[in-house]
Amino acid sequence: MRIIAGIARGRRIESPAGWSTRPTLDRVRESLFNILAPRVPGAAFLDLFAGTGANGLEALSRGAVRAVLVDNDPAALAVIRRNTTLCGFTDTAQCLRLDLPTGLDRIPGPFDLVFADPPYAYTQAEALLEGLATHNLVAPGGRIIYESARKTPPPDILGRWTLFRRAEYGDTALSFYS
């Protein structure tokens, strides 16, 4: 796995051993950031269920001013911290170990872009997205991107968030909310 574009382009990043994480494939991440391209420079980026940190680090590489990377797995957080150092983003990336959605109140927001990549069997999408609203984690005009299995995408309306785009890549779906 690698950073695709920006100032850290080409840097290889680590993945946790085993099957505890499912990193976003490079081609999906590339498509995601092509869609988000005009919004990333100068943005605050929240990477939920960060796994390797690849999405938050990609955002920083492409000009985001800060990223908060959240995961509850200590092994994943160790990898995220190493990847943050490998990419040279220790001053602009913050790593947090939190359970979601209960830990949302401990995240310093707001964010212009929120990326959530929970396990495909995750059943708390509505509570997660409601929590983002309750804790004012999405800046006015901000966007939420929710990665899921193509066969089981989240609903078109989740609380106050409305789907405005869905993109599919093999078995993966990206749902964009505002």
Backbone hydrogen bonds, N-H to C=O, Kabsch-Sander energy under -0.5 kcal/mol:
donor,donor_aa,acceptor,acceptor_aa,energy
3,I,11,R,-2.2
7,I,61,S,-2.2
9,R,6,G,-1.6
10,G,3,I,-3.1
11,R,8,A,-2.3
13,I,1,M,-2.1
29,R,25,L,-2.8
30,E,26,D,-2.8
31,S,27,R,-1.9
32,L,28,V,-2.9
33,F,29,R,-2.6
34,N,30,E,-1.7
35,I,31,S,-2.1
36,L,32,L,-2.2
37,A,33,F,-0.8
39,R,36,L,-2.5
40,V,36,L,-1.0
40,V,37,A,-0.6
42,G,63,G,-3.0
43,A,40,V,-2.6
45,F,66,R,-2.4
46,L,113,L,-2.7
47,D,45,F,-0.5
47,D,68,V,-3.1
48,L,46,L,-0.7
48,L,115,F,-3.3
49,F,70,V,-0.8
50,A,47,D,-0.5
50,A,70,V,-3.0
52,T,50,A,-1.6
53,G,50,A,-2.6
57,L,53,G,-2.8
58,E,54,A,-2.3
59,A,55,N,-2.1
60,L,56,G,-2.1
61,S,57,L,-2.5
62,R,58,E,-1.7
63,G,60,L,-1.6
64,A,59,A,-2.7
65,V,43,A,-2.1
66,R,43,A,-1.3
67,A,92,T,-2.4
68,V,45,F,-2.3
69,L,67,A,-0.5
69,L,94,Q,-3.2
70,V,47,D,-3.0
70,V,68,V,-0.5
71,D,96,L,-2.1
77,L,73,D,-2.5
78,A,74,P,-2.0
79,V,75,A,-1.9
80,I,76,A,-2.9
81,R,77,L,-2.5
82,R,78,A,-2.1
83,N,79,V,-2.9
84,T,80,I,-2.5
85,T,81,R,-1.9
86,L,82,R,-2.8
87,C,83,N,-2.0
88,G,84,T,-0.6
88,G,85,T,-1.0
89,F,84,T,-2.7
92,T,89,F,-0.8
93,A,89,F,-1.6
94,Q,67,A,-2.4
96,L,69,L,-2.6
98,L,71,D,-1.1
98,L,96,L,-0.8
103,G,99,D,-2.7
104,L,101,P,-1.7
105,D,102,T,-0.6
106,R,103,G,-2.2
107,I,104,L,-1.6
109,G,107,I,-0.9
111,F,137,L,-2.0
112,D,44,A,-1.5
113,L,44,A,-2.0
114,V,143,R,-2.3
115,F,46,L,-3.4
116,A,114,V,-0.5
116,A,145,I,-2.9
117,D,48,L,-1.7
122,Y,119,P,-2.4
128,L,124,Q,-2.7
129,L,125,A,-2.6
130,E,126,E,-2.6
131,G,127,A,-2.3
132,L,128,L,-1.7
133,A,129,L,-1.3
134,T,130,E,-3.0
135,H,131,G,-2.3
136,N,133,A,-1.7
137,L,132,L,-2.7
138,V,132,L,-0.6
139,A,111,F,-2.9
139,A,137,L,-0.6
142,G,139,A,-2.8
143,R,112,D,-2.4
144,I,177,Y,-2.1
145,I,114,V,-3.2
146,Y,175,S,-2.7
147,E,116,A,-3.0
147,E,145,I,-0.5
148,S,173,A,-2.4
150,R,171,D,-3.3
152,T,149,A,-1.1
158,L,161,W,-2.4
161,W,158,L,-2.3
163,L,156,D,-3.4
164,F,176,F,-2.9
165,R,176,F,-1.2
167,A,174,L,-2.5
169,Y,172,T,-3.1
172,T,169,Y,-2.2
173,A,148,S,-2.8
174,L,167,A,-3.0
175,S,146,Y,-2.3
175,S,173,A,-0.5
176,F,165,R,-3.2
176,F,174,L,-0.5
177,Y,144,I,-3.2
178,S,162,T,-1.8
